[in-house]
Amino acid sequence: MVLNDKEIHSSYDLGVWINTPFFAQTIDKMFDASWEKMTPLNKMKL
């Protein structure tokens, strides 16, 4: 979401919907790169 939940009531939240293959592929690659660096929950010290 775009707005800060600490400053704006959640009923005013908004999102951005973009329907382009280039943007979708870029977000997909960013997600995959981040996912590979994440620590699995069962290996985290909680």
C-alpha positions as CSV (number, residue, x, y, z in Angstrom):
1,M,0.0,0.0,0.0
2,V,1.0,3.6,-0.5
3,L,0.1,5.4,2.6
4,N,1.6,5.1,6.1
5,D,-0.8,3.2,8.4
6,K,0.5,5.1,11.5
7,E,-0.5,8.5,10.0
8,I,-3.5,7.6,7.9
9,H,-6.6,5.6,8.9
10,S,-6.7,2.2,7.2
11,S,-10.1,3.1,5.5
12,Y,-8.1,5.6,3.4
13,D,-5.6,3.0,2.1
14,L,-5.1,2.9,-1.6
15,G,-3.3,0.7,-4.1
16,V,-1.9,1.1,-7.6
17,W,-3.0,-1.3,-10.3
18,I,-0.7,-1.4,-13.4
19,N,-1.4,-3.8,-16.2
20,T,1.8,-4.0,-18.2
21,P,3.9,-7.1,-18.9
22,F,7.2,-5.2,-18.4
23,F,6.3,-4.0,-14.9
24,A,4.9,-7.4,-13.9
25,Q,8.1,-9.1,-15.0
26,T,10.2,-6.6,-13.1
27,I,8.2,-7.1,-9.9
28,D,8.4,-10.9,-10.4
29,K,12.2,-10.7,-10.7
30,M,12.5,-8.4,-7.6
31,F,10.3,-10.8,-5.6
32,D,12.3,-13.9,-6.6
33,A,15.6,-12.1,-5.8
34,S,14.3,-11.1,-2.4
35,W,12.8,-14.6,-1.7
36,E,16.1,-16.3,-2.3
37,K,17.7,-14.1,0.4
38,M,15.0,-14.6,3.1
39,T,15.5,-16.9,6.0
40,P,12.9,-19.7,6.3
41,L,10.7,-19.2,9.4
42,N,11.7,-22.6,10.8
43,K,15.3,-21.4,10.9
44,M,14.7,-18.1,12.5
45,K,15.4,-17.4,16.2
46,L,12.1,-16.1,17.6
